[in-house]
Structures are given as C-alpha cells and as structure tokens.
C-alpha cells in the first residue's frame, strides 16, 4: 500500500467540460447485477442531475481496485465484502468504506432440491464446488461454522457448474447474482435449494464503496452527492424499470447470458440483498458500528494483524433521513 504515501496532498476531483465533477469508480470483476444501481444512476441521468460524471472501470480482482485507488487512477472503489475493507486497514491504507449498497453478502450455497441437506449445518462430508478465485476469506467462516474439511472443497479448472450438476449430493458455492442463473441455463428443469450465509449470521456487508481519506476530506459534497445518487439508482433499479441498467451492463460485458440479469434482480429482491435490516430506518447504503464489530469478531485471525475495525468505515457521507 505504499502508493498511498501521497494521501495527504490535495485530492480535489477534476471537472469535465460540462462543469460536472468526474469520479472514477473501480470495480472488481466484470459488469454484472451487483453493479446495477450504479449503472441505473448513469442511465437515467441521476448522477448528471447532481453534477457528477461517473465512469466505471472493471478490473480482475480486489487487488486491482486497491491499486487504482493507491495510484490515483480512481477516486472510488467497490469492495466485494467487509474482508476487503478490513484487509486494507490491516495494511495501514488510509481508506474507508463510506456506504454499503448490499446489506447482505450475496454468496450462496446451492444444493439439488431432491438431495438437499435440511440446513447448512447438515452438509457433512458432501463435496463442495466453487468457481470463485477469492474463496479463501469466505471459507474461513464457512469451514468452522459448518464443520467442513479442506479436502471437501474443489475448484475445477474447467468450472464448477458441470461437476455440481453431475453429483446430486454436491454443494455449489457461488453468488446469488451469478450461479443460480448459470445452473438454470445449464439445466432448466433442475430444482435447487439456496442457503445464504448472510441469513445464518455471516455479518459481512457487500457492495462497499471505498475512498481514500484525503479524497473524502477534499471532496465532501461530491462524495455525498455520489452516495445519495447511487442510493437513488439502486432504488430505481429495484422498484422501476431495470432495463436502462441492464442495457449498460450488457454493453460493458457482452458475455452476460440473456435473462441472467433479470434472475439476479429477482433473487436480490426476494432475499433482501439491497434493501433489508437497517435500511428501513437509515436508507440504502447504510452501515452500523454493531455490524462492523460483529464482522470483525467473526474474521479475527484472517489478517496478518487484527485491524482496528472502527477505522474501516464512516457514516459521515451517508444521506440524512428526513
């Protein structure tokens, strides 16, 4: 994290030729439903109406997001989970999470309905298939929680979908926004059962907006406008026509399977991924100290040195409820 050595310098965001503040958002992985609220706010003009020009850049991993923030190539970054934010704090990066647009981590365990365990604690010795390259963090919670063994976990080079389909006793570990649609596309007749760790105590946020402390200090109003507009984008995506966001996502990621975004949106709504818990009182994007403390306790020992969780986030830039 040496790239953050200049964080004390002036970090004013540039203004484009139309007088809008330009903010670059670095995102891990390709465009998908996880980013739909941001794309909705671009597509329907919500950011523009607040004087913002938002540009989204997709990388391969959380490390790409960290590098873009550290090098000044992005003013904002998106973290997949609370692990990523706490790891940056453990690495002494002067950075904070300023909003969480997924109140529940969308990771999911998928079982064949006909042979499904009664609950995740009953998985036993079943084989577990995973495609996620960043599986180690969630595994650090799943393994002790459900009494799983390392030799149960497989990450096939050719993908996890086919082995899962072939073995009715197996479990697929994936994301609610991706794997259910892939499974349904591969076998439309297969009935599955979904288990969300988030519904069983896993306290991680997801869709976390990160920004360097110096940038937040020098661009308070722009940052507040971005978070408020993003909340409007997510609300419009959930409650109105999602097609504007889907069109931009497909343009950014042409490999997106037809219908997968609609499936992901429906599942996010059913399972309260974006809008649940504290959002009723505090609005979309909210975070609480209680959740952060709980997660820090759950993830203790994952980092080289346990981070000070209070340094990982701030609610100072979230919209005030009227």
DAPEVEN-V537541 format. One line per field, one symbol per residue. ss: DSSP state (h for helix, s for strand, l for the rest). phi: phi as a letter, one per 20 degrees, with the letter a starting at -180 (. if undefined). burial: # if it has 9 or more other ideal C-beta (glycine too) atoms within 8 Angstrom, else .. A space follows every 50 residues. Layout:
ss: ???
phi: ???
burial: ???
This chain:
ss: lhhhhhllllllllslllllssssssssllllhhhhhhhhhhhllhhhhl lssssssssllhhhhhhhhhhllllssssllhhhhhhhhhllllssssss ssllllsssssshhhllllhhhlllllssslllllhhhhhhhhhhhlllh hhssllllllhhhhhhllllssssslllhhhhhhhhlllllsssslhhhh lllllssssssshhhhhhlhhhhhhhhhhhhhhhhhhhhlllhhhhhhhh hhlllllllhhhhhhhhhhhllllllllhhhhllslllhhhhhhhhhhll llllllllhhhhslllllllll
phi: .ffefefeffcfffdefenefecddecfnffbfgdffffffffenffgfe mddedddddebffffgffffemebeccddfbfgfffffffemffbbedac ecfcfefbddcfgfcfffagfdfmegfddbdffdefffffeffffdmedg feeccffeoeffffffdfeecddbdgecfgffffffbfefeccdcdgfec ofefebleedbfgffffecgffffffffffffffffffdcfeggffffff ffcffgfgnffffffgffffemfecalfffednfnfccfffffffgffdg nfegbffeffeebbdfdffefe
burial: #..#..#...#.#..#...##########.##############.###.# .###.####.##.#######..##################..#.###### #############..##..#..#..#######..#.#######.##.#.. .#####...######....#################...#.#######.# .#.#############.###.#################...#.####### .##..#...######.###.######.##..######...######.##. ..#...#.#..##...###...
